[in-house]
Amino acid sequence: MIAYLDQHDTVDISMTSVADCTVVIPTYNECENIGQLLPQILAQPRFRVLVVDDNSPDGTAAIVANLARNEPRIGLLSRPGKQGLGRAYIAGFRRALAEGAEYICEMDADFSHDPRYLPNLLSAAEARYDMVLGSRYVRNGGTVNWGVARQFISRGGNIYARTILGLPVADATGGFRCYRRRVLEAIDLDAIQSNGYSFQIELVYRTLRAGFSIGEVPIIFPDRRVGQSKMSRRIVLEALLTVWRLRFGR
């Protein structure tokens, strides 16, 4: 079942003090953002953070490790080098599951995903849905400071994936979302082949194929504040090919 939630369709989660939702954040060279982002997430008691760092040469991992010394809700998973976005998320999901998280969110480190939307994602998952997407393309959602080319690629990619795979969601490519634990336990994470942004499409597809429900909540998605985008032609090509791989059952 797919449903779209308005910003007013939320549940108050502030009364529960247990940190039962882990926010997985892959990083590579995010030293300018990560130190500001983590305190904003942790200002809400339901959340803990797991940063998955791919040996960032700018010292991102050192910043996280320093913050973790005084905050037990910060975790750091350091990997030896760049192994791709999909591999980073899968490693983070496995760690979060092993540590007992009931809900697992994913988000970027560059403030394109505003932490203020995390309670909306969690409350929708807690109340109704197995997977909740932070959607740019439902009512009250949108993007800010995007050029024409980026809007074309994003909207075109969503139409492409939805059409070929029959995905009844408005935003299949976004990386701001929340899963119930049972979704990630049921999906064969070893079978996921996507490693770039097509990972997001594949997770939506596999979640639906496994019979789980998906909802969407609106988000406003601005361009990153500082640092460099990780988008590349190779990532776009992988996404184009991934859709057909999934379509033909590979």
Backbone torsions as a table, in degrees:
resi	resn	phi	psi	omega
1	MET	NA	132.9	177.5
2	ILE	-113.1	136.5	176.0
3	ALA	-145.1	154.2	178.2
4	TYR	-111.3	130.6	-178.1
5	LEU	-105.1	136.1	172.1
6	ASP	-76.1	161.2	179.4
7	GLN	-60.2	-22.4	-179.6
8	HIS	-83.4	-13.7	-177.7
9	ASP	-86.7	68.9	-178.0
10	THR	-127.1	165.3	178.7
11	VAL	-119.3	137.9	179.3
12	ASP	-70.3	116.2	-178.5
13	ILE	-107.1	6.1	-172.2
14	SER	-72.5	-15.7	-174.8
15	MET	-82.2	-12.7	179.8
16	THR	-97.8	125.4	-174.2
17	SER	-97.7	-7.0	-178.4
18	VAL	-77.9	130.9	178.8
19	ALA	-81.9	84.0	-175.5
20	ASP	-103.6	7.2	178.1
21	CYS	-122.1	121.4	178.2
22	THR	-99.6	129.4	177.0
23	VAL	-99.8	113.5	-178.9
24	VAL	-91.3	126.0	-176.7
25	ILE	-128.5	105.8	174.2
26	PRO	-74.1	141.2	-179.6
27	THR	-135.6	145.9	166.5
28	TYR	-151.7	112.0	-178.2
29	ASN	57.3	59.5	177.8
30	GLU	-120.3	32.9	-177.2
31	CYS	-63.2	-27.3	-178.4
32	GLU	-77.4	-14.2	-175.9
33	ASN	-113.5	-37.7	-164.6
34	ILE	-64.6	-36.3	-178.8
35	GLY	-67.6	-25.9	176.3
36	GLN	-87.5	-31.8	-175.1
37	LEU	-71.3	-46.7	-172.3
38	LEU	-59.9	-45.1	178.3
39	PRO	-60.6	-32.7	178.9
40	GLN	-67.3	-37.6	177.0
41	ILE	-68.4	-45.1	-173.4
42	LEU	-78.2	-4.4	173.9
43	ALA	-65.0	-15.5	178.3
44	GLN	-107.9	124.3	-168.8
45	PRO	-68.5	-16.8	-178.4
46	ARG	-74.2	-12.7	-169.8
47	PHE	-111.3	142.1	163.8
48	ARG	-123.8	167.1	-173.2
49	VAL	-125.2	138.0	170.8
50	LEU	-124.0	110.5	177.8
51	VAL	-91.6	127.8	177.1
52	VAL	-109.0	104.7	-173.4
53	ASP	-107.2	133.4	-177.9
54	ASP	-96.4	53.5	176.4
55	ASN	57.6	51.0	-178.9
56	SER	-59.8	125.3	179.7
57	PRO	-71.5	-10.7	-178.8
58	ASP	-88.6	2.3	176.2
59	GLY	88.1	20.0	178.7
60	THR	-56.2	-46.3	-177.4
61	ALA	-62.3	-37.3	179.9
62	ALA	-64.8	-37.7	177.6
63	ILE	-64.0	-45.0	-180.0
64	VAL	-63.8	-44.6	-179.5
65	ALA	-61.0	-38.4	178.9
66	ASN	-66.1	-42.2	177.4
67	LEU	-65.0	-35.4	-177.0
68	ALA	-68.0	-21.6	-180.0
69	ARG	-61.1	-31.1	-177.8
70	ASN	-112.6	4.8	-178.1
71	GLU	-139.2	103.9	-177.0
72	PRO	-67.9	-11.9	178.9
73	ARG	-87.4	7.1	175.3
74	ILE	-106.4	126.1	175.1
75	GLY	-118.6	152.1	179.9
76	LEU	-132.5	125.5	174.5
77	LEU	-115.8	107.3	-177.5
78	SER	-97.1	130.9	179.2
79	ARG	-113.2	156.7	-171.0
80	PRO	-71.1	-16.2	-179.0
81	GLY	-176.6	-178.6	-178.9
82	LYS	-69.1	116.5	-179.4
83	GLN	-121.1	5.5	175.7
84	GLY	102.2	153.5	-177.1
85	LEU	-63.3	-45.0	-177.9
86	GLY	-61.0	-45.0	179.1
87	ARG	-63.7	-36.4	179.0
88	ALA	-64.3	-45.5	-180.0
89	TYR	-64.5	-42.2	-179.2
90	ILE	-63.0	-42.1	176.8
91	ALA	-61.5	-41.2	179.0
92	GLY	-67.9	-41.0	177.7
93	PHE	-59.6	-44.8	-178.5
94	ARG	-63.7	-41.3	178.8
95	ARG	-65.0	-43.7	-179.6
96	ALA	-63.1	-41.7	177.4
97	LEU	-63.3	-43.6	-179.6
98	ALA	-63.4	-29.5	-179.6
99	GLU	-88.1	2.0	171.9
100	GLY	91.7	14.4	-179.9
101	ALA	-62.4	134.5	175.9
102	GLU	-86.4	-28.3	177.6
103	TYR	-132.3	143.4	-178.3
104	ILE	-131.9	120.9	176.1
105	CYS	-102.9	156.7	170.9
106	GLU	-128.8	144.1	178.9
107	MET	-159.6	161.2	176.5
108	ASP	-82.8	164.1	-177.0
109	ALA	-97.0	1.3	-168.3
110	ASP	-100.7	11.9	-179.7
111	PHE	71.6	7.1	168.1
112	SER	-66.6	-29.4	173.9
113	HIS	-102.0	108.4	-175.8
114	ASP	-77.8	125.8	-179.5
115	PRO	-57.8	-20.6	-178.4
116	ARG	-66.2	-16.6	178.3
117	TYR	-86.3	-10.3	-177.6
118	LEU	-57.4	-43.9	178.1
119	PRO	-60.3	-34.6	178.1
120	ASN	-66.2	-42.0	177.7
121	LEU	-62.5	-47.5	-177.4
122	LEU	-65.9	-43.1	-177.5
123	SER	-65.7	-36.5	178.1
124	ALA	-66.7	-39.1	177.3
125	ALA	-68.0	-39.8	-178.1
126	GLU	-68.2	-35.5	-174.3
127	ALA	-87.9	-36.3	-167.5
128	ARG	-141.2	-36.8	-162.3
129	TYR	-119.4	154.4	177.6
130	ASP	-82.5	-30.2	178.2
131	MET	-139.7	135.1	-179.6
132	VAL	-126.0	126.9	-179.3
133	LEU	-100.1	133.3	167.3
134	GLY	-79.2	111.0	-167.4
135	SER	-108.7	130.7	174.8
136	ARG	-82.6	-15.8	-166.9
137	TYR	-119.2	25.7	168.3
138	VAL	-111.6	172.8	-179.9
139	ARG	-54.6	133.4	-178.8
140	ASN	76.9	-0.8	173.2
141	GLY	-91.6	171.4	177.9
142	GLY	169.1	-177.6	178.1
143	THR	-127.1	157.4	-179.0
144	VAL	-132.9	135.1	176.0
145	ASN	62.9	33.6	173.7
146	TRP	-96.5	137.7	174.1
147	GLY	-75.1	169.2	-178.8
148	VAL	-61.6	-41.5	-177.7
149	ALA	-63.2	-43.2	-179.4
150	ARG	-67.3	-39.7	177.3
151	GLN	-63.0	-40.7	179.5
152	PHE	-62.9	-45.4	-179.2
153	ILE	-64.2	-43.5	-177.1
154	SER	-68.0	-51.5	-179.1
155	ARG	-66.9	-40.5	178.6
156	GLY	-63.7	-39.8	178.8
157	GLY	-64.1	-37.9	178.1
158	ASN	-67.1	-44.8	177.9
159	ILE	-61.7	-43.0	179.0
160	TYR	-58.0	-51.6	-177.8
161	ALA	-66.8	-42.7	-178.8
162	ARG	-64.2	-39.4	-176.8
163	THR	-69.9	-47.7	-175.1
164	ILE	-73.2	-37.5	-176.4
165	LEU	-98.5	-6.1	-179.6
166	GLY	66.8	38.6	-177.6
167	LEU	-84.7	117.7	-178.1
168	PRO	-86.4	50.2	177.4
169	VAL	-129.2	156.6	-179.1
170	ALA	-83.4	-30.7	-173.9
171	ASP	-136.2	88.9	-177.4
172	ALA	-87.9	-11.9	-173.3
173	THR	-102.8	-7.7	-178.7
174	GLY	-70.9	152.1	-177.5
175	GLY	-111.2	21.7	178.0
176	PHE	-113.7	105.9	-171.7
177	ARG	-159.1	169.9	-179.7
178	CYS	-135.6	136.7	178.4
179	TYR	-117.3	142.5	163.3
180	ARG	-74.0	151.4	-178.3
181	ARG	-53.4	-41.5	-174.0
182	ARG	-64.0	-24.5	178.3
183	VAL	-66.8	-50.4	-177.2
184	LEU	-72.1	-23.5	174.1
185	GLU	-74.0	-33.5	-176.3
186	ALA	-80.7	-33.2	-178.4
187	ILE	-76.4	137.7	176.3
188	ASP	-78.4	96.5	-176.7
189	LEU	-64.8	-26.7	178.5
190	ASP	-69.0	-22.3	-178.1
191	ALA	-83.0	-10.9	-178.2
192	ILE	-75.7	123.0	-176.5
193	GLN	-102.1	-21.8	-176.9
194	SER	-66.6	141.3	-177.9
195	ASN	-128.8	-12.1	176.3
196	GLY	-103.2	-146.1	-178.8
197	TYR	-70.8	-15.5	174.8
198	SER	-65.8	-15.4	173.9
199	PHE	-54.0	-37.9	-178.2
200	GLN	-65.7	-41.2	177.5
201	ILE	-63.3	-44.5	-177.1
202	GLU	-63.7	-37.6	179.0
203	LEU	-67.0	-39.1	175.8
204	VAL	-62.0	-47.1	-178.4
205	TYR	-60.5	-46.9	-177.6
206	ARG	-70.6	-33.2	176.6
207	THR	-63.0	-45.5	178.3
208	LEU	-66.0	-41.8	-179.6
209	ARG	-63.1	-29.1	179.3
210	ALA	-81.6	-1.7	175.5
211	GLY	89.3	14.9	-178.8
212	PHE	-90.3	159.2	-179.3
213	SER	-91.7	149.4	179.2
214	ILE	-130.0	134.2	172.9
215	GLY	-121.9	165.3	178.0
216	GLU	-131.1	139.9	174.0
217	VAL	-121.6	144.9	-176.4
218	PRO	-73.2	141.1	172.0
219	ILE	-135.0	153.8	169.5
220	ILE	-101.2	126.8	-172.6
221	PHE	-114.1	99.2	175.8
222	PRO	-83.4	165.1	173.3
223	ASP	-68.7	157.4	-179.0
224	ARG	-59.4	148.8	-178.9
225	ARG	-73.6	-53.3	-178.4
226	VAL	-138.7	169.5	-180.0
227	GLY	86.3	-179.1	-175.1
228	GLN	-112.4	141.9	176.4
229	SER	-66.3	147.3	178.7
230	LYS	-93.8	0.6	-178.9
231	MET	-67.6	142.1	178.8
232	SER	-149.7	168.6	177.3
233	ARG	-62.1	-37.6	179.3
234	ARG	-61.1	-40.5	180.0
235	ILE	-66.1	-41.6	178.2
236	VAL	-63.6	-43.4	179.3
237	LEU	-62.8	-41.6	178.2
238	GLU	-59.4	-40.9	179.9
239	ALA	-64.0	-42.2	179.2
240	LEU	-60.8	-42.1	-177.9
241	LEU	-76.9	-33.7	-179.3
242	THR	-60.0	-40.8	-179.1
243	VAL	-57.8	-43.2	179.9
244	TRP	-72.9	-34.9	175.5
245	ARG	-59.4	-45.1	178.7
246	LEU	-67.5	-38.3	-179.0
247	ARG	-58.9	-36.6	-178.1
248	PHE	-100.5	18.3	168.6
249	GLY	76.6	27.1	179.0
250	ARG	-101.9	NA	NA
